Amino acid sequence: MYGRMMRWNKVIVATTMLASWLTFLPTSVNATPSIPESYLQPTMSVSRARSLSASEAKRIIAAIAPSGAVGHVVKFPTVGLTAQVRDGKDLLRLGNNWRIPMATMVAPTEFLRAIGGDVLVDSAGPGKVLIGERSAEVRGAQVGDVLTLRDIKFRKREFVIGAIVPNDFVDYGDLFMTSESAAVLGEISISRITITNIPTAKSVLSALAAKGFVINSSLRLRTSWDRQNPDGTLGTSTVKKLLGEFAFRPTGGSNIQVDARWSMNNILWRHSFTGVGLRSSCHKVVAAAIQNALSEIRQAGLARKINLQNSNRYGGCFTGRYNRMAGTFGAPSRHSYGMALDINTVANAQGAIPQMDCRVVRIFRKWGFAWGGNFWPADGMHFEYVGEPRDQIGYPSKYCPNAVSVPSTTL
């Protein structure tokens, strides 16, 4: 969100300068509009920890309408990819219920028009998808490739890549498709209401409050000009680029089987960490970062703050399962990548007030982890790899804020 805010400020300046230059240029009737680098306007989003019901989404959209703002239903299914074809030749074809998880943003055509203009709407027409730049790099994808995606009953649905777009337009996941195109996939949970055409943030909040929608512990507001959150996690396409992309298949309940070739090449099985005696199966990239954090924790005299008996038995990194918050279209848990570490599980159960020592939290942030204590709902046992230091980011975290000042921000 912080990056989007900075890009939005640059867009305002660049647009003003461009308008003055174009005054002196001849108009070309054949000019092709280019894909914007970021959202054309700021946005606000309203959500709950779990999905919104259709009736509640409708009431939120109606509530903000008197302010002049427009609300859009936005969904985030993880859709299974089983084939990729270019010029009639298979680049990928999976069978036996295997699929590659594709984090997909689904929103109405008018939302896409508001944030990306007609050029993106034209590229995301019926039967088409947009793919993010990072995901296209991971997949080696090109415009015109045909993707076989699976619907809620695992039936084949083919889509053509209409454009490769900046990662912002797929919410740093893999794909974007319009609500109209996504209708063939089946029922998808509503993740949020995203608001465009904002007159003022205050007027939108007042309109919501007038209809009983007050931003509190159960109703969350996010804006495109939010500060960077030190406990924000990575988009799926970034995870794939850092740690590799795998295929999986369900094995019953919440469990999944991760491709053995990927796991054997990337997971350090039953790895023993030095200094603090954790043992866990973690991604080889993440294991190095965990070791650095544990070494500093020991040097700081905080080793006793990690309950080894509990953490080695009930915690750890790798396990093949769906994300418990995934909804209808399941997304593999970040534990399936071996990139998340759980420790002190009894004292930090999901949904409970975190009991993790804040000094331990900040050391893990320093070595490239987000902490789940500020997730929604809280998951205090959970540390998730992000690959960059997060201990010097000022943010009004509810639990264990960093020991640095919080910068101000405005629209």
C-alpha positions as CSV (number, residue, x, y, z in Angstrom):
1,M,0.0,0.0,0.0
2,Y,2.9,2.4,0.8
3,G,4.4,1.7,-2.6
4,R,1.1,2.4,-4.3
5,M,0.8,5.7,-2.4
6,M,4.3,6.8,-3.7
7,R,3.4,5.7,-7.2
8,W,0.1,7.6,-7.0
9,N,2.0,10.8,-6.1
10,K,4.3,10.3,-9.0
11,V,1.4,9.7,-11.3
12,I,-0.1,13.1,-10.4
13,V,3.1,15.0,-11.1
14,A,3.8,13.0,-14.3
15,T,0.2,13.5,-15.6
16,T,0.5,17.3,-15.1
17,M,3.8,17.5,-17.0
18,L,2.5,15.2,-19.7
19,A,-0.6,17.3,-20.3
20,S,1.5,20.4,-20.9
21,W,3.8,18.6,-23.3
22,L,0.9,17.1,-25.3
23,T,-0.5,20.6,-25.9
24,F,2.4,21.1,-28.4
25,L,2.2,17.7,-30.1
26,P,0.1,16.7,-33.1
27,T,-2.7,14.2,-32.4
28,S,-2.3,10.8,-33.9
29,V,-5.5,8.9,-34.7
30,N,-3.5,5.6,-34.7
31,A,-2.0,6.1,-31.2
32,T,-2.4,3.0,-29.0
33,P,-3.0,3.8,-25.3
34,S,-0.4,2.2,-23.1
35,I,-1.0,0.1,-19.9
36,P,-0.7,2.4,-16.9
37,E,2.1,1.6,-14.4
38,S,-0.2,1.8,-11.4
39,Y,-3.7,2.5,-10.3
40,L,-5.2,5.6,-12.0
41,Q,-6.9,6.7,-8.8
42,P,-6.6,6.0,-5.0
43,T,-8.8,3.3,-3.5
44,M,-10.2,2.3,-0.1
45,S,-11.3,-1.3,0.9
46,V,-13.6,-2.6,3.5
47,S,-13.4,-6.2,4.7
48,R,-13.8,-8.6,7.6
49,A,-11.4,-11.3,8.9
50,R,-13.5,-13.8,6.9
51,S,-15.5,-13.3,3.8
52,L,-18.4,-10.9,3.4
53,S,-21.9,-12.2,2.7
54,A,-23.6,-11.1,-0.5
55,S,-26.3,-9.2,1.4
56,E,-23.7,-7.4,3.6
57,A,-21.6,-6.5,0.5
58,K,-24.7,-5.1,-1.2
59,R,-25.5,-3.0,1.9
60,I,-21.9,-1.6,2.1
61,I,-22.1,-0.6,-1.5
62,A,-25.4,1.1,-1.0
63,A,-24.2,2.8,2.2
64,I,-21.3,4.6,0.4
65,A,-23.3,5.7,-2.6
66,P,-24.6,9.0,-1.1
67,S,-21.0,10.1,-0.7
68,G,-20.5,9.9,-4.5
69,A,-18.0,7.0,-4.1
70,V,-18.5,3.7,-5.9
71,G,-18.1,0.3,-4.3
72,H,-17.0,-2.9,-6.1
73,V,-17.2,-6.5,-5.0
74,V,-13.7,-8.0,-5.2
75,K,-12.8,-11.7,-4.7
76,F,-9.5,-13.5,-4.4
77,P,-9.8,-17.2,-5.4
78,T,-6.8,-19.4,-5.9
79,V,-7.5,-21.1,-9.2
80,G,-5.8,-24.3,-10.3
81,L,-3.8,-24.1,-13.5
82,T,-3.4,-27.5,-15.3
83,A,-2.2,-26.5,-18.9
84,Q,-0.5,-23.7,-20.7
85,V,-0.5,-23.8,-24.5
86,R,1.2,-21.6,-27.1
87,D,0.6,-21.8,-30.8
88,G,-1.0,-25.3,-30.3
89,K,2.0,-26.6,-28.4
90,D,1.9,-27.6,-24.7
91,L,4.2,-25.7,-22.4
92,L,2.5,-27.3,-19.4
93,R,0.0,-30.1,-19.0
94,L,-0.8,-31.7,-15.6
95,G,-2.9,-34.8,-14.9
96,N,-4.0,-36.9,-12.0
97,N,-5.6,-34.0,-10.2
98,W,-2.4,-32.0,-10.0
99,R,-2.6,-28.2,-10.3
100,I,-0.5,-25.1,-9.9
101,P,-2.0,-22.5,-7.6
102,M,-2.8,-19.2,-9.3
103,A,-3.7,-16.4,-7.0
104,T,-6.5,-14.6,-8.9
105,M,-8.1,-11.2,-8.4
106,V,-11.7,-11.0,-9.6
107,A,-13.6,-7.7,-9.9
108,P,-16.2,-6.1,-12.1
109,T,-15.3,-4.5,-15.4
110,E,-16.2,-1.1,-14.1
111,F,-13.7,-1.4,-11.3
112,L,-11.0,-2.3,-13.9
113,R,-11.9,0.7,-16.0
114,A,-11.7,3.0,-12.9
115,I,-8.2,1.8,-12.0
116,G,-6.7,0.9,-15.3
117,G,-8.7,2.6,-18.1
118,D,-10.2,1.2,-21.3
119,V,-6.9,-0.4,-22.4
120,L,-7.1,-2.9,-19.6
121,V,-10.8,-3.5,-20.1
122,D,-10.2,-4.3,-23.7
123,S,-7.4,-6.7,-22.8
124,A,-9.6,-8.5,-20.2
125,G,-12.6,-9.1,-22.3
126,P,-14.7,-12.3,-22.3
127,G,-12.6,-15.4,-22.0
128,K,-9.4,-13.4,-21.3
129,V,-7.2,-12.9,-18.2
130,L,-4.5,-10.4,-17.3
131,I,-1.3,-11.8,-15.9
132,G,1.1,-9.9,-13.6
133,E,4.6,-9.2,-14.8
134,R,6.2,-11.3,-12.0
135,S,3.9,-14.2,-12.6
136,A,4.6,-14.1,-16.3
137,E,8.3,-14.2,-15.6
138,V,7.9,-17.2,-13.3
139,R,5.7,-19.0,-15.9
140,G,7.5,-17.8,-19.0
141,A,4.1,-16.6,-20.2
142,Q,3.3,-14.5,-23.2
143,V,0.2,-12.7,-24.5
144,G,-1.9,-15.1,-26.4
145,D,-1.0,-18.2,-24.3
146,V,-4.0,-20.3,-23.5
147,L,-4.4,-21.3,-19.9
148,T,-6.5,-24.2,-18.7
149,L,-7.9,-23.2,-15.3
150,R,-10.2,-25.4,-13.2
151,D,-13.6,-24.4,-11.8
152,I,-15.1,-25.2,-8.4
153,K,-15.8,-28.8,-9.6
154,F,-12.4,-29.1,-11.3
155,R,-13.8,-28.8,-14.8
156,K,-11.6,-27.3,-17.5
157,R,-12.1,-23.7,-18.4
158,E,-9.8,-22.1,-21.0
159,F,-8.7,-18.4,-20.9
160,V,-6.4,-16.5,-23.1
161,I,-3.7,-14.1,-21.7
162,G,-4.9,-10.7,-23.0
163,A,-2.0,-8.6,-21.5
164,I,0.9,-8.7,-19.1
165,V,0.4,-6.0,-16.6
166,P,2.2,-4.3,-13.6
167,N,1.9,-6.4,-10.5
168,D,-0.3,-3.8,-8.9
169,F,-3.2,-4.8,-11.1
170,V,-3.2,-8.5,-9.9
171,D,-2.7,-7.4,-6.3
172,Y,0.8,-9.0,-6.5
173,G,-0.8,-12.4,-7.2
174,D,-0.9,-14.1,-10.6
175,L,-4.0,-13.3,-12.6
176,F,-6.9,-10.8,-12.9
177,M,-10.2,-11.7,-14.5
178,T,-13.4,-9.8,-14.6
179,S,-16.4,-10.9,-12.6
180,E,-18.2,-11.6,-15.8
181,S,-15.5,-14.0,-17.1
182,A,-15.1,-15.6,-13.6
183,A,-18.8,-16.5,-13.5
184,V,-17.9,-19.9,-15.2
185,L,-15.7,-20.9,-12.2
186,G,-18.6,-21.1,-9.8
187,E,-19.4,-19.4,-6.5
188,I,-16.5,-17.5,-5.0
189,S,-16.3,-15.9,-1.6
190,I,-16.4,-12.1,-1.4
191,S,-13.1,-10.8,0.1
192,R,-13.7,-7.1,0.2
193,I,-15.5,-4.1,-1.1
194,T,-13.0,-1.8,-2.9
195,I,-14.1,1.8,-3.3
196,T,-13.2,4.1,-6.2
197,N,-14.3,7.7,-7.1
198,I,-13.6,8.8,-3.6
199,P,-14.6,12.5,-3.0
200,T,-12.9,12.5,0.4
201,A,-12.0,9.6,2.8
202,K,-14.0,11.4,5.6
203,S,-17.2,11.4,3.5
204,V,-16.9,7.7,2.7
205,L,-16.4,6.8,6.4
206,S,-19.3,9.1,7.4
207,A,-21.5,7.4,4.9
208,L,-20.6,4.0,6.2
209,A,-21.1,5.0,9.8
210,A,-24.5,6.4,9.0
211,K,-25.6,2.9,8.0
212,G,-24.0,1.2,11.0
213,F,-20.7,0.2,9.4
214,V,-18.1,1.4,11.8
215,I,-14.4,0.6,11.3
216,N,-13.5,-1.4,14.4
217,S,-12.0,-4.8,15.5
218,S,-14.4,-6.7,13.2
219,L,-14.6,-4.4,10.2
220,R,-11.3,-3.3,8.6
221,L,-10.4,-0.4,6.4
222,R,-7.4,-0.4,4.0
223,T,-6.4,2.4,1.7
224,S,-4.0,2.7,-1.2
225,W,-2.1,5.4,0.8
226,D,-1.6,3.3,3.9
227,R,1.9,3.2,5.4
228,Q,4.0,0.1,4.8
229,N,3.1,-2.6,7.3
230,P,6.1,-4.5,8.7
231,D,3.9,-7.5,9.2
232,G,2.5,-7.5,5.7
233,T,3.1,-10.7,3.7
234,L,4.3,-11.3,0.2
235,G,2.1,-11.7,-2.8
236,T,2.0,-15.2,-4.3
237,S,4.0,-14.3,-7.4
238,T,6.8,-12.9,-5.3
239,V,6.8,-16.1,-3.2
240,K,7.1,-18.2,-6.3
241,K,10.0,-16.1,-7.6
242,L,11.9,-16.3,-4.3
243,L,11.2,-19.9,-3.4
244,G,10.0,-21.7,-6.6
245,E,6.6,-22.7,-7.9
246,F,5.1,-26.1,-7.2
247,A,2.2,-28.2,-8.2
248,F,-0.1,-29.9,-5.6
249,R,-3.1,-32.0,-5.3
250,P,-5.7,-32.4,-2.5
251,T,-5.4,-35.6,-0.3
252,G,-8.5,-35.1,1.8
253,G,-9.7,-32.6,4.3
254,S,-7.3,-29.6,4.5
255,N,-4.3,-31.7,3.5
256,I,-2.5,-31.4,0.2
257,Q,0.4,-33.3,-1.5
258,V,3.2,-31.0,-2.7
259,D,5.2,-32.1,-5.8
260,A,8.0,-34.3,-4.4
261,R,10.5,-32.9,-6.9
262,W,10.0,-29.4,-5.6
263,S,10.1,-30.4,-1.9
264,M,13.2,-32.6,-2.3
265,N,15.1,-29.8,-4.1
266,N,14.0,-27.1,-1.6
267,I,13.1,-28.4,1.8
268,L,15.8,-29.2,4.4
269,W,14.2,-32.1,6.2
270,R,14.4,-32.3,10.0
271,H,17.0,-29.5,10.0
272,S,18.7,-28.8,13.4
273,F,19.4,-25.1,14.1
274,T,22.4,-24.2,16.2
275,G,22.4,-21.9,19.3
276,V,18.7,-22.4,20.0
277,G,17.8,-26.1,19.5
278,L,14.9,-25.9,17.1
279,R,14.4,-28.8,14.7
280,S,12.2,-28.3,11.7
281,S,11.8,-29.0,7.9
282,C,12.1,-25.6,6.3
283,H,12.9,-24.1,2.9
284,K,16.6,-23.9,2.4
285,V,16.4,-20.1,1.7
286,V,14.3,-19.6,4.8
287,A,16.4,-21.8,7.0
288,A,19.4,-19.5,6.6
289,A,17.3,-16.5,7.8
290,I,15.9,-18.5,10.7
291,Q,19.4,-19.4,11.8
292,N,20.5,-15.8,11.7
293,A,17.5,-14.8,13.9
294,L,18.0,-17.6,16.4
295,S,21.7,-16.8,16.7
296,E,20.9,-13.2,17.6
297,I,18.2,-14.3,20.0
298,R,20.7,-16.5,21.8
299,Q,23.3,-13.7,21.9
300,A,20.6,-11.4,23.4
301,G,20.0,-13.8,26.2
302,L,16.5,-14.6,24.9
303,A,16.8,-18.3,24.1
304,R,14.6,-19.2,27.0
305,K,11.7,-17.2,25.4
306,I,11.3,-20.0,22.9
307,N,9.6,-23.1,24.2
308,L,11.6,-25.8,22.5
309,Q,9.6,-28.8,23.7
310,N,6.4,-27.3,22.4
311,S,7.9,-25.8,19.2
312,N,9.7,-28.9,18.1
313,R,6.6,-31.1,18.7
314,Y,3.8,-28.9,17.5
315,G,5.4,-26.0,15.6
316,G,7.8,-25.9,12.7
317,C,7.8,-24.9,9.0
318,F,6.8,-27.4,6.3
319,T,3.4,-29.0,6.2
320,G,1.2,-29.7,3.1
321,R,-2.2,-28.1,3.8
322,Y,-4.6,-25.4,2.7
323,N,-4.6,-22.0,4.3
324,R,-7.3,-22.2,7.0
325,M,-8.6,-18.8,5.9
326,A,-8.7,-19.6,2.2
327,G,-12.4,-19.9,1.7
328,T,-14.1,-21.7,-1.3
329,F,-11.1,-21.9,-3.6
330,G,-8.3,-23.1,-1.4
331,A,-4.8,-21.6,-1.4
332,P,-1.9,-23.6,-0.1
333,S,-0.7,-22.5,3.3
334,R,2.6,-20.6,3.4
335,H,3.7,-23.6,5.4
336,S,3.5,-25.6,2.2
337,Y,6.4,-23.5,0.9
338,G,8.4,-24.2,4.1
339,M,8.5,-20.4,4.5
340,A,6.5,-20.0,7.7
341,L,7.7,-21.0,11.2
342,D,5.4,-21.7,14.2
343,I,6.8,-21.5,17.7
344,N,5.3,-21.3,21.2
345,T,2.0,-22.6,19.9
346,V,0.0,-23.1,23.1
347,A,0.5,-19.5,24.3
348,N,-0.1,-18.0,20.9
349,A,-3.1,-19.8,19.5
350,Q,-4.8,-18.3,16.4
351,G,-7.3,-15.6,17.4
352,A,-5.9,-15.2,20.9
353,I,-4.0,-12.2,22.2
354,P,-0.3,-12.9,21.3
355,Q,2.1,-13.7,24.1
356,M,5.3,-13.6,22.2
357,D,8.2,-11.6,23.6
358,C,8.4,-8.4,21.5
359,R,12.2,-8.6,21.5
360,V,12.0,-11.9,19.8
361,V,9.5,-10.5,17.3
362,R,11.7,-7.6,16.4
363,I,14.8,-9.8,15.9
364,F,12.8,-12.0,13.5
365,R,11.6,-8.9,11.6
366,K,15.3,-7.8,11.4
367,W,16.1,-11.1,9.6
368,G,13.4,-10.9,7.1
369,F,10.1,-12.1,8.7
370,A,6.6,-10.7,9.1
371,W,5.0,-11.7,12.4
372,G,1.5,-13.1,12.6
373,G,0.6,-11.4,15.9
374,N,-0.8,-8.5,13.9
375,F,-2.6,-10.7,11.3
376,W,-6.3,-10.6,11.2
377,P,-7.2,-12.7,13.2
378,A,-4.0,-12.7,15.2
379,D,-1.7,-15.7,14.8
380,G,1.1,-15.0,17.4
381,M,2.9,-18.3,16.9
382,H,3.5,-17.5,13.2
383,F,6.6,-16.0,11.5
384,E,6.6,-15.7,7.7
385,Y,9.5,-15.1,5.5
386,V,9.5,-11.9,3.4
387,G,13.2,-11.7,2.5
388,E,13.9,-8.1,3.7
389,P,14.5,-6.4,7.0
390,R,11.2,-5.1,8.6
391,D,12.5,-3.9,12.0
392,Q,13.0,-0.3,11.0
393,I,9.6,0.4,9.6
394,G,7.5,2.8,11.6
395,Y,3.9,1.6,11.9
396,P,1.2,1.7,14.5
397,S,1.1,-2.1,15.1
398,K,-1.4,-3.2,17.7
399,Y,1.2,-5.7,19.2
400,C,5.0,-5.3,19.3
401,P,5.4,-2.1,17.2
402,N,8.9,-1.5,16.0
403,A,11.0,0.9,18.2
404,V,11.1,3.6,15.5
405,S,8.9,6.7,14.8
406,V,5.7,6.4,12.8
407,P,5.7,8.7,9.7
408,S,2.5,10.6,8.9
409,T,0.7,10.0,5.7
410,T,-2.1,11.7,3.8
411,L,-4.0,11.2,0.5
